[in-house]
Amino acid sequence: MSVFTAVAPETLARWLGRYAIGRLVDLQGISAGVQNSNFFVTTTLGRYVLTLFEAIPRAELPFYLHLMAHLARHGLPVPAPIADRDNEYLGTLNQRPAALVMRLSGHSEMAPSERHCERVGAMLAGLHLAGLSYGRKQDNPRGAAWRTVTAARVRPFLAADEQALLDAELAFQAAANYAQLPCGVIHADLFRDNVLWDGDYIGGVIDFYFAGQDALLFDVAVTFNDWCATPSGELDPQRAEAFLCAYHAERPFTDAERADWAAMLRAAALRFWLSRAEDFHLPKAGEMVHVKSPAEYRDILRLRIAATHPLPL
C-alpha cells in the first residue's frame, strides 16, 4: 500500500529484535494502494511484509490478523501473521499499530483469462466456507452506515448528473432488503492486484484489511465486478460464466442470492465509486500515494443498472 509513515532501516532493525526472524537485510516501501503504509522486509531468515496501520482503530486489528491466521491454518494461500516473542501479532512502530506477515510469492494478473476467473471463483468460495468457523465478529467497515456518511462527504464534489446517479442509487439500496442472504466473513476487496499467481495457480490472496461480516454475495459481487469486466466495465460473458460456475460448484447459490444478485452488483459498484471519490477529492497527505480514478466505478455502476449476468441454477 502507499507509504504515509516513513520507517528508517535502523529503527526497523531495533524493532525486529522483538521477533525471532533474524536481522534486517533490506527494507523497501510499496508504492501502490491508498490505506496503510506497507513495506517489503527481508531478513537473514526470510521475506515479510510490514504494515503500519494509518486509519484502522487498533481495537479492530486483531480481527484481521487472527482471520489471516485462521484461513492460513485451513490451507488457504493467505499471508500468515508473524507473532513476536510475546506471542502477539500486533505491535507498535513509529507511533502506529504495526504487524508483520509472510511475504507470498507470485505476481498479479491484470488481464485475466477464463481459467484465472475460474480459479478465483473457486478460491473465494473456499475462503467463505473456511470463514464460517471463524469465531471473531466484526461488521463490514464499509457497509451501509459508511456508505451514507461517505456519500454526504463526496457529493459536493460531483457533477450534477453524478449527484443524481448517487442520490438514486442510495435510495435504491436503502429500499433493498438483504436479510435473507447467507452471511459470513468476506474479503471485500478481492481485486486483481490482491491475488498473486504462481504459474497457473493462486500463490497468494492479500490485503484483508477491509474484511468483515456481511452478505457473502456482496463479496462475490465485488470480485465479479473486477475480474469479469472488460476495460470499459462491460461484462465478459465467458469470464463471468467461468467465475460464477466455479464458485457455485463449491458453495451453491441460494434462491435469495439469485433474487438479489443484480442489486448486489450495484451495491458493490457503489461502494468502490464512493471510496475512490473520497480518496480522489479528499486525499490523505503521504510520501507515496496512489489514488485510483472514481470514474471507473461510476461507469460500472451505470452499466450494472442497465444489465447484469445471471447466477448459475
VMD Tcl script that draws the C-alpha trace (Angstrom):
set ca {
  {0.00 0.00 0.00}
  {1.03 3.63 -0.07}
  {3.65 4.92 2.33}
  {2.24 7.58 4.66}
  {4.66 6.97 7.57}
  {8.35 6.55 6.79}
  {10.41 3.90 8.58}
  {14.19 4.21 8.86}
  {16.18 0.98 8.48}
  {17.91 1.47 11.83}
  {14.55 1.94 13.56}
  {13.17 -1.22 11.99}
  {16.33 -3.18 12.82}
  {15.83 -2.40 16.52}
  {12.12 -3.20 16.36}
  {12.80 -6.59 14.76}
  {14.61 -7.57 17.95}
  {11.12 -8.40 19.25}
  {10.92 -11.23 16.71}
  {12.79 -14.46 16.01}
  {13.14 -13.86 12.27}
  {16.77 -12.83 12.00}
  {18.44 -9.50 11.24}
  {17.32 -6.85 8.76}
  {18.85 -7.11 5.28}
  {16.62 -4.86 3.16}
  {13.64 -2.51 3.52}
  {11.54 -1.20 0.60}
  {8.36 0.89 0.58}
  {5.46 -0.40 -1.53}
  {4.07 2.39 -3.72}
  {0.59 1.10 -4.56}
  {-2.72 1.38 -2.76}
  {-4.33 4.01 -0.59}
  {-4.89 2.88 3.00}
  {-1.84 1.76 5.02}
  {1.95 2.09 4.94}
  {3.39 -1.19 3.63}
  {6.99 -2.30 3.20}
  {8.82 -5.31 1.90}
  {11.18 -6.55 4.63}
  {13.97 -9.03 4.01}
  {15.86 -10.54 6.92}
  {18.55 -13.18 7.22}
  {15.78 -15.78 7.71}
  {13.05 -14.80 5.26}
  {10.87 -12.29 3.40}
  {7.97 -10.47 5.01}
  {5.56 -7.57 4.59}
  {5.42 -4.89 7.29}
  {2.22 -2.87 7.65}
  {1.78 0.32 9.65}
  {-1.94 0.97 10.07}
  {-2.82 4.59 9.39}
  {-6.57 4.74 9.98}
  {-7.94 1.44 11.27}
  {-8.61 1.62 15.02}
  {-6.19 -0.54 16.98}
  {-9.05 -2.40 18.66}
  {-10.25 -3.68 15.27}
  {-6.91 -5.01 14.06}
  {-6.90 -8.36 15.92}
  {-9.96 -9.36 13.85}
  {-7.96 -9.08 10.61}
  {-4.74 -10.64 11.89}
  {-6.42 -13.61 13.54}
  {-8.59 -14.06 10.44}
  {-5.49 -14.41 8.28}
  {-4.04 -16.90 10.75}
  {-7.33 -18.84 10.73}
  {-7.50 -19.01 6.93}
  {-3.84 -19.99 6.66}
  {-4.47 -22.88 9.09}
  {-7.25 -24.02 6.76}
  {-4.83 -24.24 3.85}
  {-5.76 -21.06 2.00}
  {-2.90 -19.09 0.39}
  {-3.06 -16.04 2.67}
  {-0.19 -14.15 4.39}
  {0.09 -15.68 7.85}
  {0.89 -13.08 10.53}
  {4.14 -13.40 12.49}
  {3.98 -13.50 16.28}
  {6.62 -11.68 18.32}
  {8.48 -13.18 21.29}
  {5.44 -12.42 23.49}
  {3.22 -14.36 21.03}
  {1.47 -11.18 19.88}
  {0.67 -10.40 16.25}
  {0.18 -6.66 16.78}
  {2.95 -4.27 17.85}
  {3.74 -0.55 17.67}
  {6.26 1.13 15.38}
  {6.68 4.90 14.89}
  {3.56 5.51 16.98}
  {1.49 3.34 14.63}
  {-0.01 -0.12 15.16}
  {2.20 -2.48 13.17}
  {2.28 -6.10 12.08}
  {4.48 -8.44 10.08}
  {3.11 -11.13 7.75}
  {4.75 -13.68 5.49}
  {5.52 -12.39 2.01}
  {3.92 -14.67 -0.57}
  {5.36 -15.46 -3.98}
  {3.80 -14.59 -7.29}
  {2.57 -11.63 -9.30}
  {-0.76 -10.03 -10.11}
  {-2.50 -10.86 -13.38}
  {-4.17 -7.71 -14.68}
  {-5.52 -9.33 -17.88}
  {-7.19 -12.48 -16.52}
  {-8.37 -15.36 -18.67}
  {-11.38 -17.63 -18.14}
  {-9.07 -20.03 -16.30}
  {-7.92 -17.30 -13.90}
  {-11.53 -16.36 -13.18}
  {-12.48 -19.98 -12.62}
  {-9.76 -20.42 -10.02}
  {-10.56 -17.13 -8.29}
  {-14.22 -18.14 -8.07}
  {-13.37 -21.48 -6.50}
  {-10.88 -19.88 -4.11}
  {-13.40 -17.25 -2.98}
  {-15.94 -19.95 -2.21}
  {-13.30 -21.81 -0.20}
  {-12.49 -18.64 1.73}
  {-16.17 -18.17 2.56}
  {-16.57 -21.76 3.70}
  {-13.43 -21.65 5.87}
  {-14.55 -18.34 7.34}
  {-17.76 -19.88 8.70}
  {-15.80 -21.36 11.60}
  {-14.00 -18.11 12.47}
  {-15.14 -17.07 15.92}
  {-14.45 -13.33 15.98}
  {-17.15 -10.95 14.75}
  {-16.75 -7.53 13.16}
  {-19.12 -5.79 10.76}
  {-18.06 -4.83 7.26}
  {-16.30 -1.48 7.88}
  {-17.59 -0.18 4.54}
  {-21.19 -1.25 4.80}
  {-24.40 0.74 4.72}
  {-23.51 3.19 7.52}
  {-20.16 4.06 5.91}
  {-21.90 4.45 2.56}
  {-24.27 7.08 3.92}
  {-21.54 9.11 5.61}
  {-19.15 8.94 2.66}
  {-21.82 9.88 0.14}
  {-22.52 13.07 2.08}
  {-18.79 13.89 2.16}
  {-18.16 13.46 -1.57}
  {-21.48 14.68 -3.01}
  {-20.45 18.38 -3.15}
  {-17.53 17.48 -5.43}
  {-19.69 15.66 -8.01}
  {-21.20 17.00 -11.21}
  {-24.98 17.37 -11.34}
  {-25.53 14.14 -13.29}
  {-23.29 12.26 -10.84}
  {-25.21 13.66 -7.89}
  {-28.43 12.45 -9.47}
  {-26.95 8.99 -10.00}
  {-25.68 8.88 -6.43}
  {-28.99 10.01 -4.93}
  {-30.97 7.49 -6.95}
  {-28.67 4.59 -6.07}
  {-28.61 5.45 -2.37}
  {-32.42 5.42 -2.39}
  {-32.46 2.11 -4.26}
  {-30.04 0.46 -1.83}
  {-31.87 1.87 1.20}
  {-35.05 0.17 -0.03}
  {-33.36 -3.18 -0.66}
  {-33.75 -5.99 1.89}
  {-30.79 -8.35 2.05}
  {-31.83 -10.03 5.32}
  {-32.32 -13.47 3.77}
  {-28.83 -13.67 2.28}
  {-26.20 -16.03 3.78}
  {-23.65 -14.06 5.80}
  {-20.10 -14.70 6.96}
  {-16.57 -13.35 6.73}
  {-15.86 -11.55 3.46}
  {-12.59 -10.29 2.00}
  {-14.42 -7.27 0.49}
  {-11.52 -6.11 -1.73}
  {-10.54 -9.10 -3.86}
  {-9.39 -7.17 -6.90}
  {-6.88 -8.44 -9.45}
  {-3.99 -6.73 -7.67}
  {-4.82 -8.58 -4.43}
  {-4.30 -12.04 -5.92}
  {-0.79 -13.33 -6.64}
  {-0.27 -16.02 -9.26}
  {2.42 -18.69 -9.14}
  {2.26 -20.01 -12.68}
  {-1.29 -21.22 -13.30}
  {-2.12 -21.42 -9.59}
  {-3.03 -18.88 -6.94}
  {0.06 -18.25 -4.85}
  {-1.46 -15.68 -2.52}
  {-4.52 -13.66 -1.54}
  {-3.52 -10.43 0.17}
  {-4.90 -7.24 1.77}
  {-7.54 -8.40 4.24}
  {-7.89 -5.02 5.94}
  {-11.41 -4.37 4.61}
  {-12.69 -7.77 5.74}
  {-15.74 -8.13 7.94}
  {-19.07 -9.85 8.43}
  {-21.56 -9.24 5.63}
  {-23.56 -10.97 2.94}
  {-21.31 -13.43 1.13}
  {-22.98 -12.33 -2.10}
  {-21.55 -8.83 -1.64}
  {-18.03 -10.33 -1.75}
  {-18.94 -12.29 -4.87}
  {-20.22 -9.08 -6.47}
  {-17.12 -7.05 -5.57}
  {-14.86 -9.73 -7.04}
  {-17.04 -10.31 -10.09}
  {-17.20 -6.59 -10.97}
  {-13.42 -6.51 -11.27}
  {-12.36 -9.93 -12.55}
  {-15.10 -10.34 -15.14}
  {-15.11 -6.82 -16.57}
  {-13.59 -5.52 -19.78}
  {-11.56 -2.27 -19.73}
  {-14.79 -0.38 -20.44}
  {-16.54 -2.01 -17.47}
  {-18.79 -4.24 -19.57}
  {-19.01 -7.88 -18.51}
  {-17.08 -10.55 -20.40}
  {-19.62 -13.42 -20.73}
  {-17.05 -16.22 -20.80}
  {-15.12 -14.98 -17.77}
  {-18.37 -14.27 -15.92}
  {-19.62 -17.80 -16.54}
  {-16.31 -19.36 -15.51}
  {-16.14 -17.38 -12.26}
  {-19.73 -17.92 -11.17}
  {-19.88 -21.62 -12.06}
  {-16.63 -22.34 -10.20}
  {-17.91 -20.53 -7.09}
  {-21.31 -22.24 -7.32}
  {-19.68 -25.68 -7.54}
  {-18.07 -25.12 -4.12}
  {-20.82 -23.12 -2.39}
  {-24.14 -23.25 -4.28}
  {-26.06 -20.00 -4.57}
  {-29.40 -19.79 -2.79}
  {-32.69 -18.62 -4.29}
  {-32.43 -15.42 -2.23}
  {-28.98 -14.75 -3.67}
  {-30.29 -15.21 -7.21}
  {-33.10 -12.75 -6.50}
  {-30.73 -10.10 -5.12}
  {-27.81 -10.56 -7.50}
  {-28.48 -7.58 -9.76}
  {-29.00 -5.26 -6.76}
  {-25.84 -6.54 -5.08}
  {-23.73 -5.88 -8.16}
  {-24.94 -2.29 -7.93}
  {-24.14 -2.12 -4.21}
  {-20.60 -3.35 -4.88}
  {-20.08 -0.81 -7.64}
  {-21.42 1.99 -5.45}
  {-19.05 1.07 -2.62}
  {-15.98 1.49 -4.82}
  {-17.23 4.58 -6.58}
  {-17.66 6.20 -3.17}
  {-14.31 5.09 -1.75}
  {-12.41 6.18 -4.83}
  {-14.27 9.50 -4.91}
  {-13.32 10.06 -1.27}
  {-9.66 9.26 -1.94}
  {-9.66 11.46 -5.04}
  {-11.45 14.53 -3.67}
  {-10.33 14.28 -0.03}
  {-6.83 12.79 -0.29}
  {-4.61 11.95 2.65}
  {-1.16 13.52 2.86}
  {1.52 10.92 2.21}
  {5.01 10.24 0.94}
  {3.92 7.88 -1.88}
  {0.20 7.91 -2.58}
  {-1.56 6.10 -5.41}
  {-5.15 7.26 -5.98}
  {-7.42 5.47 -8.47}
  {-9.94 7.35 -10.59}
  {-13.52 7.19 -9.30}
  {-14.85 7.42 -12.87}
  {-14.25 3.71 -13.49}
  {-16.71 2.58 -10.83}
  {-19.16 5.38 -11.57}
  {-19.38 3.94 -15.08}
  {-19.55 0.35 -13.81}
  {-22.49 1.34 -11.61}
  {-24.30 2.75 -14.63}
  {-23.60 -0.43 -16.60}
  {-24.80 -2.72 -13.79}
  {-28.01 -0.72 -13.52}
  {-28.54 -1.35 -17.23}
  {-27.59 -5.04 -17.39}
  {-26.12 -7.95 -15.41}
  {-25.20 -11.64 -15.79}
  {-27.38 -14.34 -14.17}
  {-26.22 -16.61 -11.39}
  {-25.96 -20.36 -12.18}
  {-29.02 -22.50 -11.43}
}
mol new
graphics top color blue
foreach p $ca { graphics top sphere $p radius 0.5 }
foreach p [lrange $ca 0 end-1] q [lrange $ca 1 end] { graphics top cylinder $p $q radius 0.2 }
display resetview
